[in-house]
Structure formats: C-alpha cells, structure tokens
Amino acid sequence: MNNLNHNDNNNTKNPGRALSGFIIAIVGIALLLNNMHLDIPEWVLSWSNFLILIGVFIGVRRNFKGIAWLILILIGAYNTLDNMNLDFDPSKYALGFGLVIVGAFMIFRPKDSQLFGRKRKYKNKANFDFSESTNDKTANNNDIIDVTAIFGGSTQTVYSKNFQGGDIMAIFGGADIVMTQADFPETVSLDVTAVFGGIKLIVPQNWAIKSNVTALFGSVEDKRSHLMPVSEMTKTLILDGTALFGGIEIKSF
C-alpha cells in the first residue's frame, strides 16, 4: 500500500524525468520496429545497445562522475560490434582499446568538471567514494551521501546531524540506506534512481515523505506501519528521481 504523505508527480523540474522518458521512448520504438518485421539487423535491437543506453543514462544523471557508466558503454559497444559480423575480430583489440579509453578518461577528465551545464545542487560534498558493484556495509558521518550499486548491493548508515541529502543509484542491484540516526533542520532532498533494482530507505517515523519520483513500470511505497499525524511531522524528506522497472521502499524499524 502506498502511504506517501505527499506526492507531486507533476513536478516538471525533475531533471531525470526527460532523460528517463527519452530512454523509454527509444525502447518503445525498438519494440515497435521489432514487431513490424522490418528488415532490421538483429544487432540494432540487441541487449548490448540497451546496456549502452543504461551507461549513458548513468553518466548524464551523475554528471559523468565515476567510471561505472563508461564500463557499461564499453561492454555494450564490444558486444554490439561482435554481433555485427564485421570483417575483423573485435576480441583481438577490445582489451587494449578499452584500457586506453579508461586510462585516458582517468588522466584527462578535469576534477569536479560539470558537463552539459548541469550543476550539482549539493554543497560541501564530502571526499568519500562508495565502491560499486560490491556487497558492503559501511557507516559514515558525512553530510552528503553518494551511493552507487550496479550489479551488486550496498548498505550505508547515515549519522550526520546536518544531513544535506545526496545521490542514490541502484542499477541491476540494491541499496539500503539507514537514516534513523540522521537529522536536518526542516527539509532535505534525495536524488534516487532505481533501474531494474531496488532502493530501501529506513527513516524515522516523524519524517514526512514527499515523492517527486517518476515511476515507469516501477513503484514508490511508504511501508511504515504507524504513521504519525502530519501536524506532528517536523522533517520532510523530498525524493526526486526515477524508478524504471525498479522500486523505492520507505520503512522504519
């Protein structure tokens, strides 16, 4: 049962909504073309191209921070080239070419660069990095969280008494964020993205939840069993982002 205290699905300022819609439209066009039995090469509608789309999606959503998006694109591109039946064997050059690209990215990408003019809405970002695609359980007392779980899981506990939100992304994986010991003045925002994955937020009972999440073949559910009256809720957690074939769950201990 969806018990979200606030729900504003008409928020047009959600930066991930247009991008999510664009990817959904591409997938829909691919399905239509496939069902029309047109003479389209199989590699055009392959899963590897979908993996490239996911990589681009992650890159844009995170301002091309980190390297996970690049790895997904490289894996998808390699499999697409392999399915194209070209006159050369991509496997002979894949490892070397991939290492050159990854190395060049690490060398030449400016620190904290902003691409496509998108600015991070968080200030004083802490200098910590959560590992990707691994099962870990870590506690931190930083004011900003930045969690990425790709083909794996991540469990984080937030202790900050000046919590300022952050980014949580689960792609083919899961992320559990425990915020029962966190605190903030009145309102804080979290950018959440669940694509074929799930995000579980464990929050206090006296937090109101306002969801601006775009759910496409996904869901956002507040499963707290004993909700306090709205007048007694002094904190508001705003959720922005996308649930695409995934779910976002809010619970309390």
N, C-alpha and C positions, 0 to 999 in steps of 0.2 A: 504493500500500500504506500502510495506516495504521500508523505506528510510534510512536505516542504512548507516552511512558514511563509515564504514569499516566492513568487515565480514570475519572472518577467521575460517571456520568450520573444517579446517584440523589441528587444534591445538591439538596435541596428549598429551599435558601436562595438559589438563583439568582433575583434579582429580576426578570429578564426572561422567565423561563420561563412564569409565569402569564399575563403580558401577551401573549406570543407564542402561547400556547395559545388565548387568547381570540380573537385575530385569526384564527387558523387555523379555529377553530370557526365564526366568522362567515362566512368564505369557504366552508367546507363547507356551511353552511346555505343560503347563496346558490346554490351549485351544485345542491343537492337541490331547492330550490324551482324553479330554472330547468328541471330535468329532469322535474318533476312537471306541467309545462304548466299551471300555475295562471294565473289572470288577474292577473298582477302587472305593473305598469308597467315598461317597459324601463329607465327611469332608476334604478329601485331597485337593479338588478343591473349597473349601468354601471361602467366602469373608473374614472370620476371619484370614485365613492364609495370604491373601493379606494384611490385616492390620498389621500382624506381619512383613511382608516384608517392609512395609512402615516404621514401627518402627525401623527396622534395618537400613534402608536407612537413616533415620534422624539421628540415633545415629552415624553412621560412618561419615556422612557428617559434623557433628558438634563435632566430637571427643568425643561423648557421654557426651557432656556438657548439663546441664539441666536434666529434668526428663520427658519431654513430650514423648520421644522415648520409655522409659520404660513403661509408662502408656499404650501406644498403643500396645506394645507387650503383656502386661498383659491382656488387654481387648481381644485381638485376641486369646491368649492362652486359656483364660477362655471359650470363645465361641467354640473354636476347641474341647476342652475337653468335653464340653456339647453336641456337635454333634457326639461324638464318641460312645455314648450309653454305657458307662462304667458301671461297677457293683456298683459304688458309685456315690453319687450326688455331683458334684463339687461345687454347690452353698453353701453347708454347710461349706466349707473350703476356698472359694475364697476370702472373705473379710480379714480374718485373715492372710492367706498366702500372699495376696497382700500387706498388711500393713507391714508384716515382711520384704518382699523384698524391698519395698520402704524405710523403715526405715534403713535397713542395707546398702542400697545404699548411703543414705544421711550421714551415720556415717562413713563408711569405705572408701568411694571414696576420694583419695587424691585431694587436691585443685590444680586446673590447671594441672591435670595429662594429659599426652599425650598417647593415645592408638594407637596401630598398627604403631607406629613410625611416625605418621603424625604430622607435626609441623604447628602451626598457622603462617600465613605469615604476621600477623599484629603485630605491636609493641605498647607498652604502652597502652594496652587496658583499657578503662575506666571501672570503677566499677559501672555499672548500668545494670539493667536487665529489659527488657520489658516483661510485662505479656503476657501469652499465652492464646489463645482461648477466648479473650475478645475484646470488641469494645472499643477502647481508642483513644484519640488524645493527644499526648504528644510532647513537644518540648525539644530538648536537644542541648547543645553546645559542646558535646564531639567530639573527633576526629575520633572515631570508632563507627559505628552503628552495632547493633546486634538485629535483629528483627525476631521474630517467630510468625506466625499466623496460628493456627491449629483449624479448625472448627470455625473460627471467623475472625475478622478483626482488623487491626492495622494501624493507621495513624501517621506518625512521620515527624517532621520538623528538618532538619539539619542546624545549624547556624555556624558550625565550619569554621574558616578561614584557618585551617590546616587539612582539611579533608583527612583521610587516608584510606577510604573505609570501608569494613566490610562484614557482612553476612546478607542476607535477605532470609527468607524461608516462603513460603505460601503453606500449605498442607490443601486441602479442605477449603481454606479461602482466604482472600485477604489482601494485604499490599500496602498502598500508602505512598511513600516516597517523600517529598518535599525538593529539594536541590537547589532551586533558590537562596538562600542566602549563600550557601556553597562556599568554594573556596579552591584551592590547587595549588601547583606550576605548574605542567605540566600534569602529568598522574597519575591516581588513578584507582584501581581495586575494583570491587564489585563482591562478590560471590552470585549468585541468584539461587534459586531453587523454581520452581512452579510445584507442583504436584496436579492435579485436583483443581487448584487455580489460582489466578492471582496476578501479581505484577505491580504496576504503578509507574514509576519514572518520577517525574516532574523536569526538568532540564532547565538551561538557553539555549538560542538559540545558544550561541557561544561555546557550548561543542560539540566536535566530539564524536561519539559513535562507539566503536569497539566491535563487538559481537563475542565471542568465545563460545556462548551458544549452547548446543546440544538440538535441538528441536525435540522431538519424539511425534507425534500427538499433537503438540503444536506450538506456534509461538512467534517470537520476532519482534515487529514492532515499528518503529520510526514514530510517527504520528505528528511530528512538522510540521506545515503548511508552514512556511517560513524559510527554512534553509539558513544559511549564506554560502558564498563561503568557501571551505576548507582552503584556504590560510588565511582566517580571523579567523579561529577557533584556539584558543591558548590553549585550555584544551582538554584532551582526557580521556573519561571515558571508561574503559575496563570492559566488562561484561563476567564473567565466570560462568558456572553452567549448569543447566538442566531445560528444560521446558517439562514436561511429562504430557500430557493431560491438559496442562495449558498454560497461556500466560503471556508474559512480554511486557509491553507497555511503550513507552517513549513519554512524552508530554511536552509542555511548556504552561505557562499561556498566 
